[in-house]
């Protein structure tokens, strides 16, 4: 019974780390994109498109991490 509790604890910590990592990554992308647009306003459309694509990839990786954490928590 104690192993199940530890598994859920580990799944929760892993999910939290996945979300924190994704939030930091998307925040950095947004900040760097704003810097790039401020330096070259004419490239704003291209920078914005690239930013959205990379943010979507980061979110996909975060969701994958969440699913794996919860699956491992349920398996134990």
C-alpha contacts under 8 A as a table, 3 or more apart, distances in Angstrom:
res1	aa1	res2	aa2	distance
1	X	4	X	5.40
1	X	5	X	6.84
2	X	5	X	5.18
2	X	6	X	6.38
3	X	6	X	5.10
3	X	7	X	6.07
3	X	76	X	7.17
4	X	7	X	5.00
4	X	8	X	6.25
4	X	73	X	7.63
4	X	76	X	5.79
5	X	8	X	5.18
5	X	9	X	6.15
6	X	9	X	4.90
6	X	10	X	6.05
7	X	10	X	5.10
7	X	11	X	6.09
7	X	72	X	7.35
7	X	73	X	4.94
7	X	74	X	7.81
7	X	76	X	6.04
8	X	11	X	4.96
8	X	12	X	6.07
8	X	70	X	7.96
8	X	73	X	4.97
8	X	74	X	7.54
9	X	12	X	5.12
9	X	13	X	6.19
10	X	13	X	5.10
10	X	14	X	5.97
10	X	69	X	7.79
10	X	73	X	7.26
11	X	14	X	5.07
11	X	15	X	6.00
11	X	69	X	4.65
11	X	70	X	5.63
11	X	72	X	6.83
11	X	73	X	5.20
12	X	15	X	5.11
12	X	16	X	6.09
12	X	69	X	7.37
12	X	70	X	7.76
13	X	16	X	5.06
13	X	17	X	6.17
14	X	17	X	5.13
14	X	18	X	6.17
14	X	65	X	7.73
14	X	66	X	7.43
14	X	69	X	5.96
15	X	18	X	5.07
15	X	19	X	6.26
15	X	65	X	6.76
15	X	66	X	4.94
15	X	69	X	5.97
15	X	70	X	7.63
16	X	19	X	5.20
16	X	20	X	6.09
17	X	20	X	5.03
17	X	21	X	5.97
18	X	21	X	5.21
18	X	22	X	6.22
18	X	62	X	5.41
18	X	65	X	5.95
18	X	66	X	6.60
19	X	22	X	5.11
19	X	23	X	6.10
19	X	62	X	6.13
19	X	66	X	7.87
20	X	23	X	5.07
20	X	24	X	6.18
21	X	24	X	5.21
21	X	25	X	6.16
21	X	62	X	7.81
22	X	25	X	5.04
22	X	26	X	6.07
22	X	58	X	6.06
22	X	59	X	6.44
22	X	62	X	5.92
23	X	26	X	5.26
23	X	27	X	5.97
24	X	27	X	5.08
24	X	28	X	6.14
25	X	28	X	5.20
25	X	29	X	6.21
25	X	55	X	7.97
25	X	58	X	7.27
26	X	29	X	5.00
26	X	30	X	6.15
26	X	55	X	5.73
26	X	58	X	7.25
27	X	30	X	5.14
27	X	31	X	6.20
28	X	31	X	5.10
28	X	32	X	6.07
29	X	32	X	5.25
29	X	33	X	5.96
29	X	51	X	6.49
29	X	55	X	7.41
30	X	33	X	5.09
30	X	34	X	6.20
30	X	51	X	7.12
31	X	34	X	5.21
31	X	35	X	6.33
32	X	35	X	5.01
32	X	36	X	6.14
33	X	36	X	5.01
33	X	37	X	6.09
33	X	47	X	6.29
33	X	48	X	7.01
33	X	51	X	6.76
34	X	37	X	5.09
34	X	38	X	6.03
35	X	38	X	5.06
35	X	39	X	6.24
36	X	39	X	5.15
36	X	40	X	6.03
36	X	41	X	7.80
36	X	44	X	7.76
36	X	47	X	7.39
37	X	40	X	5.05
37	X	41	X	4.80
37	X	42	X	7.63
37	X	43	X	6.54
37	X	44	X	5.04
37	X	47	X	7.06
38	X	41	X	5.73
40	X	43	X	5.63
40	X	44	X	7.04
41	X	44	X	5.24
42	X	45	X	7.58
43	X	46	X	5.55
43	X	47	X	6.18
44	X	47	X	5.13
44	X	48	X	5.94
45	X	48	X	5.15
45	X	49	X	6.18
46	X	49	X	5.17
46	X	50	X	6.22
47	X	50	X	5.19
47	X	51	X	6.03
48	X	51	X	4.99
48	X	52	X	6.23
49	X	52	X	5.27
49	X	53	X	6.36
50	X	53	X	5.18
50	X	54	X	6.18
51	X	54	X	5.27
51	X	55	X	6.01
52	X	55	X	5.09
52	X	56	X	6.14
53	X	56	X	5.18
53	X	57	X	6.39
54	X	57	X	5.04
54	X	58	X	6.25
55	X	58	X	5.08
55	X	59	X	6.18
56	X	59	X	5.06
56	X	60	X	6.16
57	X	60	X	5.02
57	X	61	X	6.32
58	X	61	X	5.12
58	X	62	X	6.19
59	X	62	X	4.94
59	X	63	X	6.11
60	X	63	X	5.14
60	X	64	X	6.17
61	X	64	X	5.02
61	X	65	X	6.23
62	X	65	X	5.04
62	X	66	X	6.21
63	X	66	X	4.97
63	X	67	X	6.14
64	X	67	X	5.20
64	X	68	X	6.20
65	X	68	X	5.19
65	X	69	X	6.14
66	X	69	X	5.14
66	X	70	X	6.19
67	X	70	X	5.22
67	X	71	X	6.01
68	X	71	X	5.08
68	X	72	X	6.08
69	X	72	X	5.25
69	X	73	X	6.14
70	X	73	X	4.91
70	X	74	X	6.17
71	X	74	X	5.16
71	X	75	X	6.10
72	X	75	X	5.10
72	X	76	X	6.42
73	X	76	X	5.69
